[in-house]
Amino acid sequence: MTKPIIYISLGTLLNTSSAFFRKCIDAFRDEPVSVIISIGKTVKKEQLGKIPDNIFIYPFVPQLKILKRVSPFITHGGMNSVNEALYYGTPMLVIPVGNDQPRVAQQIEDLHLGKYLKRKSLTPSILKDNAKMILQNTSYKENIIPFQQKSQAAGGNAAIAEMVLSELCHIAEKA
């Protein structure tokens, strides 16, 4: 049996915390999973200490290709990342950094598509326990399937954005 794959990325703008990535490494060190971490261009691999054999660190990865094969996706909850995870049916652990991300994280949790974890109280143990919960509890994957189907039927991000704009125009015309 192949090991589950966990993917971790904080997007392209807000991924500046080597401390966060070290917590991720500590959480999954010696666990029966493979972990892919996209650290961006600010954090350097050398800042992260000894990397276990089951963890793979890269500045950037082809996120869309990876999302097809992983569960869970540990993300900051940016709209692009969340929409891509929904498109590929990938449950999420959302750790907001700022902006609208706390609200997005709460929606993910409310809809049982993943979990909302608060960055300030995050420990390797909390991260590991919640990732295991998503891996073991199939309801997260089952709940995300209708969202995946709607997203794929809509034609992806560009088509969804067009539908949202169209609906907003329709609402504005009624007002």
Backbone as CSV, one residue per row, in Angstrom:
resi,resn,N_x,N_y,N_z,CA_x,CA_y,CA_z,C_x,C_y,C_z
1,MET,0.836,-1.178,0.000,0.000,0.000,0.000,0.886,1.248,0.000
2,THR,0.541,2.235,-0.833,1.333,3.454,-0.884,0.950,4.390,0.257
3,LYS,1.916,5.167,0.678,1.688,6.110,1.765,0.862,7.293,1.264
4,PRO,0.003,7.824,2.137,-0.706,9.054,1.763,0.290,10.182,1.537
5,ILE,-0.117,11.136,0.698,0.723,12.299,0.410,0.023,13.537,0.959
6,ILE,0.748,14.301,1.735,0.258,15.567,2.271,1.009,16.680,1.549
7,TYR,0.272,17.684,1.120,0.876,18.823,0.429,0.698,20.077,1.284
8,ILE,1.779,20.842,1.432,1.764,22.052,2.256,2.261,23.228,1.432
9,SER,1.442,24.284,1.396,1.839,25.517,0.722,1.085,26.683,1.343
10,LEU,1.781,27.791,1.519,1.145,29.015,2.014,1.006,30.040,0.898
11,GLY,0.926,29.586,-0.346,0.753,30.509,-1.463,2.054,31.186,-1.848
12,THR,1.928,32.199,-2.695,3.134,32.847,-3.216,3.508,34.127,-2.480
13,LEU,2.576,34.742,-1.765,2.871,36.025,-1.133,3.116,35.950,0.369
14,LEU,2.494,35.003,1.055,2.514,34.995,2.514,3.302,33.827,3.110
15,ASN,4.181,33.236,2.337,4.926,32.050,2.783,6.313,32.404,3.305
16,THR,6.375,33.281,4.290,7.669,33.781,4.766,8.082,33.226,6.129
17,SER,7.356,32.257,6.662,7.617,31.785,8.020,8.364,30.456,8.051
18,SER,9.659,30.517,8.304,10.420,29.270,8.439,9.951,28.514,9.687
19,ALA,9.492,29.233,10.714,8.985,28.578,11.933,7.772,27.708,11.612
20,PHE,6.890,28.183,10.752,5.727,27.385,10.348,6.178,26.107,9.649
21,PHE,7.086,26.232,8.709,7.545,25.057,7.973,8.267,24.064,8.890
22,ARG,9.004,24.567,9.877,9.654,23.669,10.848,8.607,22.905,11.662
23,LYS,7.510,23.559,12.031,6.427,22.854,12.731,5.870,21.733,11.857
24,CYS,5.726,22.002,10.585,5.222,20.977,9.659,6.182,19.788,9.597
25,ILE,7.460,20.088,9.513,8.461,19.018,9.465,8.415,18.207,10.752
26,ASP,8.339,18.876,11.891,8.255,18.173,13.179,6.980,17.336,13.280
27,ALA,5.885,17.833,12.737,4.605,17.122,12.814,4.651,15.789,12.071
28,PHE,5.308,15.761,10.925,5.231,14.578,10.073,6.524,13.763,10.015
29,ARG,7.503,14.173,10.810,8.758,13.429,10.917,8.429,12.000,11.369
30,ASP,8.929,11.021,10.679,8.767,9.604,11.046,7.323,9.115,11.006
31,GLU,6.430,9.859,10.367,5.046,9.402,10.201,4.948,8.612,8.893
32,PRO,3.954,7.716,8.784,3.819,6.905,7.567,3.120,7.668,6.436
33,VAL,3.647,8.858,6.121,3.135,9.697,5.043,4.310,10.272,4.271
34,SER,4.037,10.694,3.047,4.995,11.501,2.295,4.470,12.926,2.322
35,VAL,5.374,13.884,2.468,4.974,15.281,2.579,5.740,16.098,1.546
36,ILE,5.001,16.885,0.777,5.587,17.812,-0.183,5.335,19.213,0.361
37,ILE,6.402,19.986,0.534,6.269,21.345,1.045,6.827,22.320,0.012
38,SER,5.993,23.267,-0.375,6.410,24.348,-1.262,6.701,25.567,-0.394
39,ILE,7.978,25.949,-0.305,8.388,27.016,0.621,8.508,28.389,-0.040
40,GLY,8.393,28.472,-1.349,8.536,29.760,-2.020,9.975,30.208,-2.106
41,LYS,10.159,31.507,-2.361,11.522,31.998,-2.592,12.127,32.736,-1.405
42,THR,11.341,33.011,-0.352,11.864,33.748,0.803,12.568,32.823,1.786
43,VAL,11.893,31.750,2.190,12.471,30.780,3.123,13.444,29.895,2.350
44,LYS,14.557,29.613,2.956,15.561,28.734,2.342,15.542,27.383,3.037
45,LYS,15.738,26.339,2.280,15.733,24.972,2.804,16.705,24.819,3.974
46,GLU,17.834,25.499,3.919,18.857,25.407,4.964,18.343,25.910,6.318
47,GLN,17.318,26.767,6.318,16.749,27.316,7.553,15.871,26.293,8.284
48,LEU,15.602,25.174,7.661,14.605,24.244,8.187,15.198,23.072,8.959
49,GLY,16.500,23.018,9.085,17.121,21.937,9.846,17.197,20.644,9.042
50,LYS,17.387,19.553,9.761,17.500,18.233,9.127,16.138,17.810,8.586
51,ILE,16.109,17.469,7.319,14.858,17.084,6.652,14.772,15.555,6.626
52,PRO,13.711,14.995,7.210,13.539,13.533,7.183,13.319,13.021,5.757
53,ASP,13.543,11.727,5.566,13.430,11.116,4.241,12.021,11.157,3.662
54,ASN,10.984,11.301,4.505,9.613,11.289,3.996,9.090,12.687,3.648
55,ILE,9.954,13.701,3.783,9.544,15.083,3.522,10.391,15.657,2.391
56,PHE,9.699,16.284,1.430,10.339,16.806,0.232,10.071,18.313,0.156
57,ILE,11.132,19.095,0.126,11.058,20.555,0.178,11.444,21.130,-1.183
58,TYR,10.597,22.031,-1.701,10.868,22.681,-2.985,10.487,24.155,-2.900
59,PRO,11.171,25.020,-3.655,10.752,26.424,-3.698,9.354,26.559,-4.335
60,PHE,9.120,25.823,-5.394,7.832,25.845,-6.085,7.531,24.456,-6.620
61,VAL,6.254,24.147,-6.745,5.826,22.865,-7.310,4.650,23.110,-8.252
62,PRO,4.373,22.180,-9.151,3.188,22.308,-10.010,1.923,21.955,-9.209
63,GLN,1.375,22.948,-8.524,0.304,22.718,-7.558,-0.891,21.956,-8.144
64,LEU,-1.312,22.293,-9.351,-2.484,21.631,-9.926,-2.249,20.135,-10.130
65,LYS,-1.059,19.775,-10.531,-0.745,18.349,-10.704,-0.700,17.638,-9.360
66,ILE,-0.192,18.315,-8.354,-0.066,17.703,-7.029,-1.430,17.548,-6.359
67,LEU,-2.299,18.548,-6.503,-3.607,18.490,-5.842,-4.449,17.300,-6.302
68,LYS,-4.172,16.795,-7.477,-4.899,15.615,-7.985,-4.591,14.358,-7.176
69,ARG,-3.463,14.354,-6.454,-2.971,13.116,-5.839,-2.816,13.162,-4.329
70,VAL,-3.162,14.279,-3.688,-2.872,14.425,-2.264,-4.134,14.518,-1.409
71,SER,-3.936,14.314,-0.141,-4.946,14.575,0.883,-4.265,14.425,2.227
72,PRO,-4.350,15.422,3.053,-4.961,16.730,2.839,-3.997,17.726,2.231
73,PHE,-4.550,18.889,1.882,-3.793,20.041,1.430,-3.754,21.010,2.604
74,ILE,-2.577,21.305,3.108,-2.420,22.264,4.196,-2.112,23.608,3.548
75,THR,-3.043,24.553,3.704,-3.010,25.797,2.960,-3.316,26.994,3.849
76,HIS,-2.996,28.168,3.360,-3.313,29.424,4.040,-4.759,29.842,3.810
77,GLY,-5.415,29.248,2.844,-6.816,29.567,2.580,-7.025,30.696,1.602
78,GLY,-6.024,30.977,0.774,-6.217,31.957,-0.300,-7.234,31.420,-1.301
79,MET,-7.985,32.300,-1.930,-9.064,31.855,-2.812,-8.580,31.001,-3.982
80,ASN,-7.434,31.328,-4.567,-6.934,30.489,-5.666,-6.668,29.072,-5.173
81,SER,-5.978,28.953,-4.054,-5.655,27.629,-3.520,-6.912,26.854,-3.147
82,VAL,-7.861,27.522,-2.500,-9.099,26.850,-2.101,-9.889,26.414,-3.332
83,ASN,-10.020,27.290,-4.327,-10.746,26.910,-5.546,-10.073,25.733,-6.248
84,GLU,-8.753,25.728,-6.265,-8.037,24.616,-6.894,-8.243,23.324,-6.113
85,ALA,-8.229,23.402,-4.792,-8.476,22.207,-3.971,-9.894,21.693,-4.189
86,LEU,-10.863,22.590,-4.267,-12.245,22.174,-4.536,-12.339,21.508,-5.904
87,TYR,-11.694,22.083,-6.895,-11.727,21.542,-8.253,-11.215,20.100,-8.295
88,TYR,-10.178,19.832,-7.493,-9.595,18.485,-7.496,-10.116,17.600,-6.361
89,GLY,-11.063,18.105,-5.580,-11.664,17.282,-4.531,-10.710,16.944,-3.407
90,THR,-9.887,17.917,-3.017,-8.857,17.693,-2.007,-9.247,18.362,-0.681
91,PRO,-9.525,17.575,0.361,-9.821,18.175,1.671,-8.640,19.007,2.174
92,MET,-8.958,19.993,3.005,-7.952,20.978,3.416,-7.831,21.132,4.928
93,LEU,-6.636,21.455,5.357,-6.386,22.025,6.670,-6.019,23.468,6.368
94,VAL,-6.843,24.406,6.822,-6.634,25.806,6.479,-6.068,26.548,7.686
95,ILE,-4.912,27.162,7.475,-4.225,27.930,8.512,-4.071,29.348,7.971
96,PRO,-5.062,30.204,8.244,-5.061,31.544,7.661,-3.877,32.393,8.109
97,VAL,-3.424,33.226,7.190,-2.350,34.163,7.474,-2.934,35.575,7.608
98,GLY,-3.924,35.921,6.792,-4.507,37.260,6.857,-5.601,37.444,5.828
99,ASN,-5.972,38.704,5.608,-6.982,39.103,4.637,-8.308,38.384,4.883
100,ASP,-8.883,37.798,3.851,-10.170,37.098,3.961,-10.008,35.639,4.384
101,GLN,-8.801,35.205,4.607,-8.527,33.788,4.846,-9.201,33.215,6.095
102,PRO,-9.317,33.945,7.217,-10.034,33.369,8.359,-11.497,33.045,8.029
103,ARG,-12.145,33.894,7.269,-13.547,33.628,6.887,-13.629,32.429,5.946
104,VAL,-12.708,32.342,5.021,-12.664,31.205,4.097,-12.430,29.920,4.895
105,ALA,-11.509,29.962,5.839,-11.214,28.792,6.678,-12.458,28.357,7.448
106,GLN,-13.192,29.329,7.975,-14.407,28.996,8.723,-15.440,28.344,7.823
107,GLN,-15.569,28.820,6.591,-16.498,28.202,5.628,-16.094,26.765,5.311
108,ILE,-14.801,26.542,5.125,-14.299,25.192,4.848,-14.691,24.262,5.994
109,GLU,-14.493,24.731,7.229,-14.842,23.902,8.378,-16.361,23.732,8.505
110,ASP,-17.118,24.815,8.332,-18.577,24.737,8.452,-19.179,23.756,7.450
111,LEU,-18.604,23.700,6.258,-19.098,22.793,5.218,-18.492,21.393,5.326
112,HIS,-17.634,21.178,6.307,-16.966,19.890,6.556,-16.163,19.439,5.327
113,LEU,-15.416,20.427,4.776,-14.523,20.150,3.649,-13.077,20.115,4.127
114,GLY,-12.912,20.373,5.405,-11.590,20.408,6.013,-11.697,21.012,7.397
115,LYS,-10.557,21.433,7.928,-10.485,21.987,9.281,-9.820,23.361,9.255
116,TYR,-10.247,24.200,10.193,-9.679,25.534,10.401,-8.749,25.438,11.603
117,LEU,-7.464,25.705,11.386,-6.486,25.701,12.468,-5.940,27.104,12.646
118,LYS,-5.882,27.571,13.888,-5.390,28.917,14.168,-3.862,28.907,14.238
119,ARG,-3.272,29.785,13.514,-1.815,29.845,13.386,-1.115,30.083,14.722
120,LYS,-1.667,30.958,15.557,-1.003,31.315,16.815,-0.931,30.146,17.785
121,SER,-1.904,29.264,17.766,-1.915,28.140,18.716,-1.456,26.829,18.058
122,LEU,-0.960,26.910,16.833,-0.570,25.711,16.093,0.684,25.067,16.681
123,THR,0.604,23.768,16.904,1.760,22.978,17.336,1.919,21.815,16.366
124,PRO,3.082,21.190,16.333,3.226,19.995,15.491,2.184,18.930,15.828
125,SER,1.868,18.771,17.100,0.884,17.765,17.515,-0.508,18.071,16.965
126,ILE,-0.928,19.325,17.047,-2.240,19.723,16.512,-2.278,19.487,15.008
127,LEU,-1.215,19.853,14.328,-1.129,19.659,12.882,-1.226,18.185,12.514
128,LYS,-0.436,17.365,13.191,-0.434,15.920,12.920,-1.797,15.296,13.209
129,ASP,-2.386,15.618,14.353,-3.670,15.036,14.737,-4.781,15.399,13.756
130,ASN,-4.803,16.644,13.297,-5.833,17.063,12.353,-5.619,16.482,10.961
131,ALA,-4.373,16.337,10.550,-4.100,15.689,9.266,-4.539,14.230,9.313
132,LYS,-4.244,13.547,10.423,-4.678,12.156,10.576,-6.197,12.048,10.535
133,MET,-6.877,13.014,11.175,-8.336,13.000,11.182,-8.887,13.065,9.753
134,ILE,-8.311,13.936,8.944,-8.786,14.057,7.565,-8.453,12.803,6.766
135,LEU,-7.288,12.224,7.012,-6.908,10.999,6.303,-7.795,9.817,6.685
136,GLN,-8.207,9.742,7.932,-8.967,8.587,8.420,-10.479,8.749,8.303
137,ASN,-10.971,9.977,8.340,-12.406,10.224,8.311,-12.817,10.528,6.872
138,THR,-13.411,9.565,6.208,-13.750,9.709,4.791,-14.849,10.734,4.527
139,SER,-15.508,11.211,5.566,-16.592,12.178,5.344,-16.065,13.483,4.741
140,TYR,-14.829,13.852,5.014,-14.275,15.069,4.404,-14.192,14.907,2.889
141,LYS,-13.701,13.783,2.455,-13.600,13.512,1.010,-14.995,13.393,0.396
142,GLU,-15.903,12.731,1.096,-17.272,12.579,0.582,-17.972,13.935,0.468
143,ASN,-17.774,14.799,1.453,-18.434,16.109,1.435,-17.899,17.037,0.366
144,ILE,-16.654,16.848,-0.027,-16.069,17.756,-1.017,-16.462,17.359,-2.447
145,ILE,-16.911,16.128,-2.648,-17.233,15.648,-4.003,-18.280,16.511,-4.719
146,PRO,-19.400,16.880,-4.076,-20.352,17.747,-4.797,-19.749,19.098,-5.202
147,PHE,-18.857,19.648,-4.376,-18.194,20.905,-4.719,-17.231,20.693,-5.882
148,GLN,-16.567,19.561,-5.891,-15.677,19.218,-6.994,-16.477,19.101,-8.289
149,GLN,-17.588,18.409,-8.226,-18.417,18.231,-9.425,-18.929,19.566,-9.961
150,LYS,-19.386,20.449,-9.070,-19.879,21.766,-9.503,-18.748,22.602,-10.091
151,SER,-17.597,22.560,-9.456,-16.458,23.327,-9.934,-16.024,22.846,-11.318
152,GLN,-15.931,21.544,-11.482,-15.516,21.002,-12.773,-16.568,21.247,-13.852
153,ALA,-17.838,21.144,-13.485,-18.913,21.398,-14.447,-18.940,22.868,-14.873
154,ALA,-18.506,23.742,-13.967,-18.492,25.180,-14.274,-17.339,25.559,-15.194
155,GLY,-16.348,24.686,-15.329,-15.262,24.941,-16.259,-14.009,25.528,-15.655
156,GLY,-13.886,25.507,-14.354,-12.662,25.993,-13.721,-12.774,27.429,-13.266
157,ASN,-11.654,27.989,-12.796,-11.642,29.311,-12.176,-12.156,30.425,-13.086
158,ALA,-11.721,30.440,-14.341,-12.141,31.526,-15.236,-13.644,31.488,-15.464
159,ALA,-14.183,30.311,-15.705,-15.621,30.191,-15.927,-16.407,30.507,-14.655
160,ILE,-15.904,30.082,-13.502,-16.571,30.381,-12.229,-16.569,31.892,-11.987
161,ALA,-15.453,32.544,-12.225,-15.382,33.995,-12.038,-16.392,34.695,-12.944
162,GLU,-16.509,34.234,-14.164,-17.481,34.803,-15.105,-18.912,34.611,-14.600
163,MET,-19.209,33.424,-14.046,-20.538,33.173,-13.490,-20.817,34.095,-12.305
164,VAL,-19.846,34.289,-11.427,-20.016,35.158,-10.261,-20.264,36.596,-10.723
165,LEU,-19.470,37.086,-11.663,-19.645,38.451,-12.165,-21.013,38.624,-12.813
166,SER,-21.426,37.643,-13.565,-22.742,37.684,-14.195,-23.850,37.759,-13.152
167,GLU,-23.720,36.951,-12.110,-24.723,36.945,-11.042,-24.721,38.280,-10.298
168,LEU,-23.547,38.838,-10.037,-23.467,40.134,-9.368,-24.115,41.234,-10.209
169,CYS,-23.900,41.202,-11.518,-24.535,42.183,-12.416,-26.045,42.031,-12.368
170,HIS,-26.502,40.801,-12.342,-27.939,40.513,-12.299,-28.540,41.064,-10.995
171,ILE,-27.845,40.858,-9.885,-28.304,41.362,-8.581,-28.311,42.892,-8.584
172,ALA,-27.254,43.503,-9.157,-27.162,44.966,-9.195,-28.285,45.560,-10.039
173,GLU,-28.672,44.883,-11.105,-29.741,45.380,-11.964,-31.077,45.391,-11.223
174,LYS,-31.275,44.423,-10.334,-32.516,44.350,-9.551,-32.585,45.418,-8.475
175,ALA,-31.423,45.863,-8.003,-31.385,46.809,-6.867,-31.801,48.212,-7.244
